Amino acid sequence: MPLLFSAFIFIFGFDGVEHITVSNIETTIIRAENILRYDIKLKNSGTKPFKSEYDYPGQRYYGLELVVRPNKKLASRMEIINDSKFVKMVSIGSGGPGLIEPGEEGSFHVMYKIKEGENLKEVRKLAFNSKLLILDGVDIIKEFHLNH
C-alpha cells in the first residue's frame, strides 16, 4: 500500500512538472580540486510558478533539489557514497533558486568529486552518460536522460 501511495503522489502530487524542461546544460572539470560540475538551466513553460510542494515538520527546508545519477561507466570514475542503496556520487556542493516563475528559467549547479588519478578528459566525455533527477523533498518528480 505505501508503494501505491508513493506512485499516486509521483503522478498527481506535483502540479506543473510537465512544463519543466532542460533548456541548457554544461559541464566543467575543475582540475585543481578533481570536481565535475554541471550547470543546468530549467525552463518553466507553464502558467504557475514551479516550486517545492514538500512539507517537512523539522526546521530545515528540503525543497527542490537536482542530482545527477551516473550510469556504470561514469560511476566507476567518480567517488561514490557506499552506504546507500542508490548510486550517488559524492556531492561537493549545489545551488539553485527556490522557484521558477512561468516563462522563466532557473539556473542550478551541482558538483561531484572525481576519483584521484582518473583521466579527466574521459570523465568529461562520460558526464552526459547519466540522468538528471529533480527531487521535491524525498520524491523524484521528474527525470531527464542526459545522453546526447
Secondary structure, 3 states (H helix, E strand, C coil): CHHHHHHHHHHHCCCCHHHEEEEEEEEEEEHHHCEEEEEEEEEECCCCCEECCCCCCCCCCCCEEEEEEECHHHHCCECECCCCCCCCECEEEEECCCEECCCCEEEEEEEEEECCCCCHHHHHHHCCCEEEEEEECCEEEEEEECCC
